Amino acid sequence: MKINIYVILLAIFGIFMSCEDVIDVEVTTATPRLVIEASLDWEKGTLGNEQLIKLSMSTPYFDVTSDSGVSGASVKVTNTNSGEEFLFEDQNDGTYTTSNFVPVLNDSYTLEVVYNNQTYLGSETLMPVTDITNVTQSVEGGFDDELLELNVYFNDPADEENYYFFRYYEEGDLFPLLADLSDEFFNGNEVHDFWEKQDDEDNNEEAFEPGDTVEVSLYGISERYYNYVRLLIEQYYSGGDPFSSNAAQLRGNCVNQTNPNNYPFGYFRVTEFVKASYTFE
Amino acid sequence: MKHLLCIAYFLFSFSVFAQEKFTIRGTITDASNGETLMGATAFLQGTDNGSVTNEYGFYSLTAIKGNYTLIISYMGYETQTKQISLDKDQTINFELSESATALDEVVITAEESEQINIKKPEMSVAKLNAATIKQMPAVLGEVDVVKSIQMLPGVTNNGEGSSGFNVRGGAADQNLVLLDEAIIYNTSHFFGFFSVFNSDAIKDIKLYKGDIPSKFGGRVSSVLDVRQKEGNRKNFNLTGGIGLISSRLTAESPIFKDKGSFLIAGRTSYAHLFLKAVEDFKDDKISFYDLNLKANYEINSNNKIYLSGYFGRDVFNLNKIIENGYGNVSGNLRWNHVFTDRLFSNLSMIYSKYDYQIVLDFIELDWIADIANYNLKYDLKYYLNDKLDLDFGVSGISYLLNPGEVSPTSSESPINYLKLDDKRAFEGAAYISAEHQISKKLTAQYGLRFSQFMRLGGQAMTTYVNDQPVIFNDELEIYERGEALDEIYYSKGETIKDYNGLEPRLGLSYELNSASSLKASFTKSTQYLHLLSNTASVTPLDVWTPSGQYIKPQRSTQYAVGYYRNFSEKGYALELETYYKTIKNRIDYIDGSDLIGNNNIETEILNGEARAYGMEVLLRKTKGKFTGWLAYTLSKSEQRTLGGKAGGPGINGGNWYNTPYDRTHDVSVTAAYQLNDKWSFSSNFVFQTGRPVTYPNGQYEYEGLSIASYSNRNRDRLPQYHRLDISAVYKPNKHPERRLKGEWVFGIYNVYNRRNAASISFGQSKVSGLNEATRLSIFGIIPSVTYNFKF
């Protein structure tokens, strides 16, 4: 569990006579930027040859109509240790795929995207991940003593700094739950993370019940990606509440070589991950 | 140098041309309860020789041998006159009675201390006494010192539910808040909904927004000087109140055969009692309490001892999942000593501490942080002659900061023990100031403060490659943590880094006529402690950090000019001030900074600068049945944070950006009306430009979520804030002969139920999947009732 004290403060805050409502707010719109979602994730024990990269353009904040997928770019990933190149094929819907990718733990990879005569480069190292040792359910744990929660256990390797990215998803949900963790407070220990849902009519959320199926993926990530995704997650879930830190422009690891000012959004990550599925009893 | 010559000249003239002179001194107190009166005037009729009592009610007057009429006055009290023949030094104490008329006809609510003193160079000062504060409508009927000063020009806060207050565009940590001289590090209960000051224990407050006297230092924006009552020296006395949120009880009594007195005041909230009654919340606890103590003992006419203390705490316990507590403790032992008729001294020994604790049961973590200081202070006042008073003194503060200690609460906890390095520091200062009447029209206040700060060892300091704790990544254009090179351990006796500050304080007053004057001031100030906070609201768990190798002291320079006018017939007073303030070394946080549990804060910050300027208008009506004021402020507060040693353009591209405390317009109106001796009414109205915030300017898809991209820092603003509050006080007073006197206070906060945004957050609806803006508003319309009594 990430020690997000601000979330707790907010909970305490909410006990007072506060109230929330959705309002119309005028926001400005910046010039669109290229978004590179290049997540080469290798599930432990698989070949990892099938990979997908998404390119899109950013849109106005409240825009719901734009088709933002970007076609016509050339996308290439190179293993800088071996020199091997992987070309990603344009599917003309904003996605670019390959089935020849070869993941090698701790090797470095470089991404090159050429779009509109501008070249974007990013590099990243494939980080290994430790296994999930156990997935359980309980009632007494978590925030609420009466609600079901999912528990995930894994052993953090000692003698090194480790960074993790979690993706939780319950079948039928609109969105996954993302979380990040560094071993700063837990180095070398058995780490326990939990996911508990509350009954919340406003958000159409219901507590877990027997029969619900959930999936958890645990990714080993680089420190730089941790810094990026930590901020992304914090901003996504707080979005300007009183205890959130100053909202800032997120800068990933891809650089526009042609025109640095026209930097892209998104990130080029290369990770190993493990996945577990669990059905509540 | 010129000033020194002036002083020397007067010293010289005094000794050469001295005729036979004698001194009268004494203490002026309130006849009903023996409380000393600060700001009362002792004046020799037919001369311009007068003295104003200091914070201990002491005055001293020196004049040529002769017969005089001595006039003692204090607004709202009956003036006393006394024929004296000044042929020897003498001590005369006075007891003033409240004006008899006050009880039935005209109630004069503003004391002299709240009126403008046209002659004195003192400016940018606001004084409020407990009576005025108690009269103002308050949320849930909780009378609040910190909320009341926000009705004054140039004072705002960051919205309901944020701690502290902001003065002239400054941050909350730039205010020196003193309770009986002890530093209070967090002024709020319930995360800022209420303040820690129990109005029943408070005598008066004084807020210096600029032109800070040289005896104060250590903060760059303002000084809030809160003084507790001394305790009734005449009778045993109980006051109290029962409100919706809290109840109060204060006992005062003379002790040691009227040689002294004490006061003990308690206040506690009882929301948790209601929570118990509700099944869902029966395990929850939310409460705060305060205890104020004061005692004094007069050894003889030259020696008096005061003891004061404060203890306050907030406790939250949510369903045994989260336990959270924080609070201030302070104590002060003072010794007033009169050396000669013209030399008054006070020695103070002060301790104060603020601590914060959070226990998270679900991950078995216990977190503690605190800051404590010992302060020894010696202040002297020398009444040199009828034209010149000298204040001087020294102080030393020793700080010990524990920025955080994390421990597991059980042996199975996955948490490892972690202790951030304790930090030690010493802040010493010496000051002198002189009020000097240069001519009949021109008065000057010269002040000089020299402060020295030593960051002491007892910890290791990290050094960085190229001495850069923060590095600009040219490629990605982001600031990143620097690479640690080594750790150097400093033993407790060693000084890691020292700084000093020479802080001149100059005030001038030019009397245009008997009712109006022009004033100007120049103030330099240095702040060695910084509150680390990268969130929009100041929270109780923000930690203080001392200056050191990487964090430099903040240094402010403020210029102010003002025009003051009393329309004494009708009781109106007008104050017009403009100011310009710059602050060097104001730190700001790099994008993505992480302050929690961080031992190396220097890797998260850049040193910036701030500037603020504005115009303030205050129109007061202080006499009659209808009293109150209108305050308007037009101002700007900005910050710029360049990359400096870290390289790169800095935060926000190196451009100036609004601080969160920037309010273009700020209007406050407070009015009180005394209908008859049973009913009185009052109301507040506030209008403010919205707080600067950062809104999204686009979105993109990542991990299946819509991620917001944000515009430049603090480029946008929350909607305007406005609110009207009203209250009515009913004093049944059916049996005026009885000792028990009660009053009912009925209030309505936010009468027209404006949903002022405390924040607006942006996110994706879990129902529709669309982006939406959600407003968080705290207090809607809230009625309240409070019963106050006095016995």
Interface residues (C-beta under 8 A of the other chain):
Chain A: M1 I3 I5 Y6 I8 L9 A11 I12 F13 I15 F16 M17 S18 C19 E20 D21 V22 I23 D24 V25 V27 T28 T29 A30 P32 R33 V35 E37 S39 K54 S56 M57 S58 T59 P60 Y61 F62 D63 V64 S68 G141 G142 F143 D144 D145 R167 L174 F175 P176 L178 E184 F185 F186 N187 N189 E190 V191 H192 F194 D202 N203 N204 E205 N227 R230 L231 L232 Q235 Y236 Y237 S238 G239 G240 D241 P242 F243 S244 S245 N246 A247 A248 Q249 L250 R251 G252 N253 V255 P260 Y263 F265 G266 Y267
Chain B: G159 G161 S162 F190 F191 F193 D284 I286 F316 L318 N319 I321 I322 N324 I358 L360 F362 I363 L365 W367 V406 P414 I415 N416 L418 E475 L476 E477 I478 E480 N534 T535 A536 S537 T539 L541 Y589 D591 G592 S593 D594 I596 G597 V693 T694 Y695 P696 N697 G698 Q699 Y700 E701 Y702 E703 G704 L705 I707 A708 S709 Y710 S711 R713 N714 R715 D716 R755 A758 S759 I760 S761 F762 G763 Q764 S765 K766 V767 G769 L770 N771 E772 A773 T774 R775 L776 S777 I778 F779 G780 I782
